[in-house]
């Protein structure tokens, strides 16, 4: 299942593990997309529909901006995802669970930072 809050897809076993930790679940259950409205279903029952809605929404948000603002918007979104990931990992560690890997988000942040620096230098 894809979680826009952390910019990653997680396997069902990881989703279940995260949902068992209340503070982590609170971060991941904050989705307000139409796929979750009026639904009492378990999060994984809607995983495919949710993933599609989330990816489309992210693409529309970026493409709706002027091209000069897109990279900065992606950078800011990644910073927010990294912050949420740190919150989730803190909750997991407190609960005695293994934290999620932060390398993918850190790598994306490094790449977009370099792209922004090159863009401003040009």
DRENPA-3360 file (N, C-alpha, C; in nm, 2 decimals, always signed):
BEGIN
1 = XXXXXXXX = +0.08/-0.12/+0.00/+0.00/+0.00/+0.00/+0.09/+0.12/+0.00 ~ +0.05/+0.22/-0.08/+0.13/+0.35/-0.09/+0.08/+0.44/+0.02 ~ +0.17/+0.51/+0.09/+0.14/+0.61/+0.19/+0.20/+0.74/+0.14 ~ +0.12/+0.84/+0.10/+0.17/+0.97/+0.06/+0.24/+1.04/+0.18 ~ +0.19/+1.01/+0.30/+0.25/+1.07/+0.42/+0.40/+1.05/+0.43 ~ +0.45/+0.93/+0.39/+0.59/+0.90/+0.39/+0.65/+0.88/+0.26 ~ +0.57/+0.89/+0.15/+0.62/+0.87/+0.01/+0.67/+0.74/-0.02 ~ +0.61/+0.63/+0.04/+0.65/+0.50/+0.02/+0.54/+0.40/+0.01;
9 = XXXXXXXX = +0.56/+0.29/-0.06/+0.47/+0.18/-0.05/+0.53/+0.08/+0.05 ~ +0.44/+0.02/+0.13/+0.48/-0.08/+0.23/+0.40/-0.21/+0.20 ~ +0.47/-0.32/+0.24/+0.41/-0.45/+0.23/+0.30/-0.46/+0.34 ~ +0.21/-0.55/+0.31/+0.09/-0.57/+0.41/+0.14/-0.60/+0.55 ~ +0.25/-0.68/+0.56/+0.30/-0.72/+0.69/+0.35/-0.59/+0.77 ~ +0.41/-0.50/+0.69/+0.46/-0.38/+0.76/+0.34/-0.28/+0.79 ~ +0.24/-0.28/+0.70/+0.13/-0.20/+0.73/+0.06/-0.25/+0.86 ~ +0.04/-0.37/+0.88/-0.02/-0.43/+1.00/+0.07/-0.40/+1.12;
17 = XXXXXXXX = +0.20/-0.41/+1.11/+0.29/-0.38/+1.22/+0.28/-0.23/+1.26 ~ +0.27/-0.15/+1.16/+0.26/+0.00/+1.19/+0.12/+0.03/+1.26 ~ +0.02/-0.03/+1.21/-0.12/+0.00/+1.26/-0.14/-0.05/+1.40 ~ -0.05/-0.15/+1.44/-0.06/-0.20/+1.58/+0.01/-0.10/+1.68 ~ +0.08/+0.00/+1.63/+0.14/+0.10/+1.72/+0.05/+0.23/+1.71 ~ -0.02/+0.26/+1.81/-0.12/+0.37/+1.80/-0.06/+0.50/+1.74 ~ +0.06/+0.55/+1.79/+0.12/+0.67/+1.74/+0.15/+0.66/+1.59 ~ +0.20/+0.55/+1.55/+0.23/+0.53/+1.40/+0.10/+0.53/+1.32;
25 = XXXXXXXX = +0.01/+0.45/+1.37/-0.12/+0.44/+1.30/-0.19/+0.58/+1.29 ~ -0.18/+0.66/+1.39/-0.24/+0.80/+1.38/-0.18/+0.88/+1.26 ~ -0.05/+0.86/+1.24/+0.02/+0.93/+1.12/-0.03/+0.88/+0.99 ~ -0.05/+0.75/+0.98/-0.09/+0.68/+0.86/-0.24/+0.69/+0.83 ~ -0.32/+0.70/+0.93/-0.46/+0.70/+0.90/-0.52/+0.84/+0.88 ~ -0.43/+0.94/+0.85/-0.48/+1.08/+0.83/-0.52/+1.11/+0.69 ~ -0.53/+1.01/+0.60/-0.57/+1.03/+0.46/-0.72/+1.08/+0.45 ~ -0.74/+1.18/+0.37/-0.87/+1.23/+0.35/-0.92/+1.21/+0.20;
33 = XXXXXXXX = -0.85/+1.12/+0.13/-0.89/+1.10/-0.01/-1.03/+1.03/-0.01 ~ -1.10/+1.04/-0.13/-1.23/+0.98/-0.14/-1.24/+0.83/-0.12 ~ -1.13/+0.76/-0.13/-1.13/+0.62/-0.11/-1.15/+0.58/+0.03 ~ -1.14/+0.67/+0.12/-1.16/+0.64/+0.27/-1.28/+0.71/+0.33 ~ -1.35/+0.79/+0.25/-1.47/+0.85/+0.30/-1.58/+0.75/+0.32 ~ -1.65/+0.76/+0.42/-1.77/+0.68/+0.45/-1.73/+0.53/+0.45 ~ -1.62/+0.50/+0.50/-1.58/+0.36/+0.50/-1.53/+0.32/+0.63 ~ -1.57/+0.20/+0.67/-1.53/+0.14/+0.80/-1.44/+0.03/+0.77;
41 = XXXXXXXX = -1.40/+0.01/+0.65/-1.31/-0.11/+0.61/-1.17/-0.09/+0.67 ~ -1.11/-0.20/+0.68/-0.97/-0.21/+0.72/-0.89/-0.14/+0.61 ~ -0.78/-0.07/+0.65/-0.70/+0.00/+0.56/-0.65/-0.08/+0.44 ~ -0.61/-0.20/+0.46/-0.56/-0.29/+0.36/-0.67/-0.33/+0.26 ~ -0.79/-0.33/+0.30/-0.90/-0.37/+0.21/-0.91/-0.27/+0.10 ~ -0.87/-0.15/+0.12/-0.87/-0.04/+0.02/-0.74/+0.00/-0.04 ~ -0.64/-0.09/-0.02/-0.50/-0.05/-0.06/-0.49/-0.02/-0.20 ~ -0.54/-0.09/-0.29/-0.52/-0.07/-0.43/-0.58/+0.07/-0.47;
49 = XXXXXXXX = -0.71/+0.08/-0.44/-0.78/+0.21/-0.47/-0.71/+0.33/-0.41 ~ -0.67/+0.31/-0.28/-0.60/+0.42/-0.21/-0.47/+0.46/-0.28 ~ -0.39/+0.36/-0.32/-0.26/+0.39/-0.39/-0.28/+0.46/-0.51 ~ -0.38/+0.43/-0.59/-0.41/+0.50/-0.72/-0.45/+0.64/-0.69 ~ -0.55/+0.66/-0.59/-0.59/+0.80/-0.56/-0.47/+0.89/-0.51 ~ -0.39/+0.83/-0.43/-0.28/+0.91/-0.37/-0.18/+0.95/-0.48 ~ -0.14/+0.85/-0.56/-0.05/+0.88/-0.67/-0.10/+0.99/-0.76 ~ -0.22/+0.98/-0.80/-0.29/+1.07/-0.89/-0.29/+1.21/-0.83;
57 = XXXXXXXX = -0.33/+1.22/-0.70/-0.33/+1.35/-0.63/-0.20/+1.41/-0.63 ~ -0.09/+1.34/-0.60/+0.04/+1.39/-0.59/+0.08/+1.45/-0.73 ~ +0.06/+1.37/-0.83/+0.09/+1.42/-0.97/+0.02/+1.54/-1.01 ~ -0.11/+1.55/-0.97/-0.19/+1.67/-1.00/-0.14/+1.79/-0.93 ~ -0.10/+1.77/-0.80/-0.05/+1.88/-0.72/+0.07/+1.94/-0.79 ~ +0.16/+1.86/-0.83/+0.29/+1.91/-0.88/+0.26/+1.97/-1.02 ~ +0.19/+1.90/-1.10/+0.16/+1.95/-1.24/+0.08/+2.08/-1.24 ~ +0.00/+2.11/-1.14/-0.08/+2.23/-1.14/+0.00/+2.35/-1.11;
65 = XXXXXXXX = +0.13/+2.33/-1.06/+0.21/+2.45/-1.03/+0.29/+2.49/-1.16 ~ +0.33/+2.62/-1.16/+0.42/+2.66/-1.27/+0.55/+2.58/-1.26 ~ +0.61/+2.56/-1.37/+0.73/+2.47/-1.38/+0.84/+2.53/-1.29 ~ +0.85/+2.66/-1.27/+0.95/+2.72/-1.18/+0.94/+2.68/-1.03 ~ +0.82/+2.64/-0.99/+0.79/+2.61/-0.85/+0.78/+2.46/-0.82 ~ +0.79/+2.37/-0.92/+0.77/+2.23/-0.90/+0.88/+2.16/-0.82 ~ +1.00/+2.19/-0.85/+1.11/+2.13/-0.77/+1.10/+2.17/-0.63 ~ +1.08/+2.29/-0.60/+1.07/+2.34/-0.46/+0.95/+2.27/-0.39;
73 = XXXXXXXX = +0.84/+2.26/-0.46/+0.72/+2.19/-0.40/+0.76/+2.04/-0.37 ~ +0.83/+1.98/-0.46/+0.87/+1.84/-0.43/+0.96/+1.83/-0.31 ~ +1.05/+1.92/-0.30/+1.15/+1.93/-0.19/+1.07/+1.95/-0.06 ~ +0.98/+2.04/-0.06/+0.90/+2.07/+0.07/+0.82/+1.95/+0.11 ~ +0.76/+1.88/+0.01/+0.68/+1.76/+0.04/+0.77/+1.65/+0.09 ~ +0.89/+1.63/+0.04/+0.98/+1.53/+0.09/+1.03/+1.57/+0.23 ~ +1.05/+1.69/+0.26/+1.09/+1.73/+0.40/+0.97/+1.69/+0.50 ~ +0.85/+1.72/+0.45/+0.74/+1.68/+0.54/+0.73/+1.53/+0.56;
81 = XXXXXXXX = +0.75/+1.45/+0.45/+0.75/+1.31/+0.46/+0.86/+1.26/+0.55 ~ +0.97/+1.32/+0.54/+1.09/+1.28/+0.63/+1.05/+1.30/+0.78 ~ +0.99/+1.42/+0.80/+0.95/+1.45/+0.94/+0.84/+1.35/+0.99 ~ +0.75/+1.31/+0.91/+0.65/+1.21/+0.95/+0.71/+1.08/+0.97 ~ +0.80/+1.04/+0.89/+0.88/+0.92/+0.90/+0.95/+0.91/+1.03 ~ +1.01/+1.03/+1.07/+1.09/+1.03/+1.20/+0.99/+1.01/+1.32 ~ +0.87/+1.07/+1.31/+0.77/+1.05/+1.41/+0.73/+0.91/+1.42 ~ +0.70/+0.85/+1.31/+0.66/+0.70/+1.30/+0.77/+0.62/+1.36;
89 = XXXXXXXX = +0.90/+0.64/+1.32/+1.01/+0.56/+1.37/+1.03/+0.58/+1.52 ~ +1.00/+0.70/+1.57/+1.01/+0.72/+1.72/+0.91/+0.64/+1.79 ~ +0.79/+0.63/+1.73/+0.68/+0.55/+1.79/+0.71/+0.40/+1.78 ~ +0.77/+0.36/+1.67/+0.80/+0.22/+1.66/+0.91/+0.18/+1.76 ~ +1.01/+0.26/+1.77/+1.12/+0.23/+1.86/+1.07/+0.23/+2.01 ~ +0.98/+0.32/+2.04/+0.92/+0.32/+2.18/+0.85/+0.19/+2.20 ~ +0.78/+0.14/+2.10/+0.70/+0.02/+2.11/+0.79/-0.11/+2.10 ~ +0.92/-0.09/+2.08/+1.01/-0.20/+2.07/+1.01/-0.27/+1.93;
97 = XXXXXXXX = +0.97/-0.19/+1.83/+0.96/-0.24/+1.69/+1.08/-0.18/+1.61 ~ +1.11/-0.25/+1.50/+1.21/-0.20/+1.41/+1.16/-0.08/+1.34 ~ +1.24/+0.02/+1.32/+1.20/+0.14/+1.25/+1.20/+0.12/+1.10 ~ +1.13/+0.20/+1.03/+1.13/+0.20/+0.88/+1.26/+0.26/+0.83 ~ +1.31/+0.21/+0.71/+1.43/+0.26/+0.65/+1.40/+0.40/+0.60 ~ +1.49/+0.50/+0.64/+1.48/+0.64/+0.59/+1.56/+0.67/+0.47 ~ +1.65/+0.57/+0.43/+1.74/+0.60/+0.32/+1.67/+0.64/+0.19 ~ +1.56/+0.58/+0.15/+1.49/+0.63/+0.02/+1.45/+0.77/+0.03;
105 = XXXXXXXX = +1.39/+0.82/+0.14/+1.35/+0.96/+0.15/+1.48/+1.05/+0.15 ~ +1.58/+1.01/+0.23/+1.70/+1.09/+0.24/+1.77/+1.10/+0.10 ~ +1.77/+0.99/+0.03/+1.83/+0.99/-0.11/+1.75/+1.09/-0.20 ~ +1.62/+1.09/-0.19/+1.54/+1.18/-0.27/+1.56/+1.32/-0.23 ~ +1.57/+1.35/-0.10/+1.60/+1.48/-0.05/+1.74/+1.53/-0.10 ~ +1.84/+1.45/-0.09/+1.97/+1.49/-0.14/+1.97/+1.52/-0.29 ~ +1.90/+1.43/-0.37/+1.89/+1.46/-0.51/+1.82/+1.59/-0.54 ~ +1.71/+1.61/-0.48/+1.63/+1.73/-0.52/+1.70/+1.86/-0.46;
113 = XXXXXXXX = +1.77/+1.84/-0.35/+1.85/+1.96/-0.30/+1.96/+2.00/-0.40 ~ +2.03/+1.90/-0.46/+2.13/+1.92/-0.56/+2.07/+1.98/-0.68 ~ +1.95/+1.93/-0.72/+1.89/+1.99/-0.84/+1.85/+2.13/-0.82 ~ +1.80/+2.16/-0.70/+1.76/+2.30/-0.67/+1.88/+2.39/-0.67 ~ +1.99/+2.34/-0.61/+2.12/+2.42/-0.60/+2.17/+2.45/-0.74 ~ +2.17/+2.35/-0.83/+2.21/+2.37/-0.97/+2.12/+2.47/-1.04 ~ +1.99/+2.46/-1.01/+1.89/+2.55/-1.08/+1.92/+2.69/-1.04 ~ +1.94/+2.71/-0.91/+1.96/+2.85/-0.86/+2.10/+2.91/-0.91;
121 = XX = +2.20/+2.82/-0.93/+2.33/+2.86/-0.98/+2.33/+2.90/-1.12 ~ +2.23/+2.84/-1.20/+2.23/+2.87/-1.34/+2.17/+3.00/-1.38;
% end
